Amino acid sequence: MVKFNFDGPPAGDAVDMSAECQRQLLPLLREIVQAAVAAGWSEEDVLLGFVELAWDLYEKRRGDS
């Protein structure tokens, strides 16, 4: 299992939480995509897989509320 350090959320009303989260996740996702492409996967398929996975996680969270 890969571990990574995710900084806590920034404080303040003017902070774009989505942008900050994306900033922290982008290097990790790029690394995963590069490894998948090196193994022969289509970059488009891997990126679409991330989108579908993220949406599924979001929908499940909404159902738990």
C-alpha positions as a Markdown table, in Angstrom:
| # | Residue | x | y | z |
|---|---|---|---|---|
| 1 | Met | 0.0 | 0.0 | 0.0 |
| 2 | Val | 1.3 | 3.4 | -1.0 |
| 3 | Lys | 1.1 | 6.1 | 1.7 |
| 4 | Phe | 1.2 | 9.8 | 1.1 |
| 5 | Asn | 1.0 | 13.0 | 3.1 |
| 6 | Phe | -2.1 | 15.1 | 2.4 |
| 7 | Asp | -1.9 | 18.5 | 3.9 |
| 8 | Gly | -4.9 | 19.6 | 6.0 |
| 9 | Pro | -7.5 | 21.9 | 4.5 |
| 10 | Pro | -6.5 | 25.6 | 4.4 |
| 11 | Ala | -8.3 | 28.0 | 6.6 |
| 12 | Gly | -10.2 | 31.1 | 5.5 |
| 13 | Asp | -13.3 | 32.0 | 3.6 |
| 14 | Ala | -11.6 | 33.0 | 0.3 |
| 15 | Val | -9.9 | 29.5 | -0.2 |
| 16 | Asp | -11.0 | 27.4 | -3.1 |
| 17 | Met | -11.1 | 24.0 | -1.4 |
| 18 | Ser | -11.7 | 22.1 | -4.7 |
| 19 | Ala | -8.6 | 23.8 | -6.2 |
| 20 | Glu | -6.5 | 23.0 | -3.2 |
| 21 | Cys | -7.6 | 19.4 | -3.1 |
| 22 | Gln | -6.8 | 19.1 | -6.9 |
| 23 | Arg | -3.4 | 20.7 | -6.3 |
| 24 | Gln | -2.5 | 18.0 | -3.8 |
| 25 | Leu | -4.0 | 15.1 | -5.8 |
| 26 | Leu | -2.6 | 16.0 | -9.2 |
| 27 | Pro | 1.0 | 14.7 | -8.6 |
| 28 | Leu | -0.4 | 11.4 | -7.4 |
| 29 | Leu | -2.8 | 10.9 | -10.2 |
| 30 | Arg | -0.2 | 11.8 | -12.8 |
| 31 | Glu | 2.1 | 9.2 | -11.3 |
| 32 | Ile | -0.6 | 6.5 | -11.5 |
| 33 | Val | -1.5 | 7.5 | -15.1 |
| 34 | Gln | 2.1 | 7.4 | -16.2 |
| 35 | Ala | 2.6 | 3.9 | -14.6 |
| 36 | Ala | -0.6 | 2.6 | -16.2 |
| 37 | Val | 0.4 | 4.0 | -19.7 |
| 38 | Ala | 3.9 | 2.5 | -19.2 |
| 39 | Ala | 2.1 | -0.9 | -18.6 |
| 40 | Gly | 0.2 | -0.6 | -21.8 |
| 41 | Trp | -3.0 | 1.1 | -20.8 |
| 42 | Ser | -4.6 | 3.8 | -22.8 |
| 43 | Glu | -4.2 | 7.2 | -21.0 |
| 44 | Glu | -7.8 | 8.1 | -21.9 |
| 45 | Asp | -9.2 | 4.8 | -20.4 |
| 46 | Val | -7.3 | 5.4 | -17.2 |
| 47 | Leu | -8.5 | 9.0 | -16.9 |
| 48 | Leu | -12.1 | 8.0 | -17.6 |
| 49 | Gly | -11.7 | 5.2 | -15.0 |
| 50 | Phe | -10.7 | 7.9 | -12.4 |
| 51 | Val | -13.7 | 10.0 | -13.3 |
| 52 | Glu | -16.1 | 7.1 | -13.0 |
| 53 | Leu | -14.6 | 5.9 | -9.7 |
| 54 | Ala | -14.7 | 9.4 | -8.2 |
| 55 | Trp | -18.3 | 9.8 | -9.3 |
| 56 | Asp | -19.3 | 6.5 | -7.8 |
| 57 | Leu | -17.6 | 7.4 | -4.5 |
| 58 | Tyr | -19.4 | 10.8 | -4.5 |
| 59 | Glu | -22.8 | 9.1 | -5.2 |
| 60 | Lys | -22.3 | 6.6 | -2.4 |
| 61 | Arg | -21.4 | 9.4 | 0.0 |
| 62 | Arg | -24.6 | 11.2 | -0.9 |
| 63 | Gly | -26.6 | 8.1 | -0.3 |
| 64 | Asp | -25.1 | 7.8 | 3.2 |
| 65 | Ser | -26.3 | 11.2 | 4.3 |
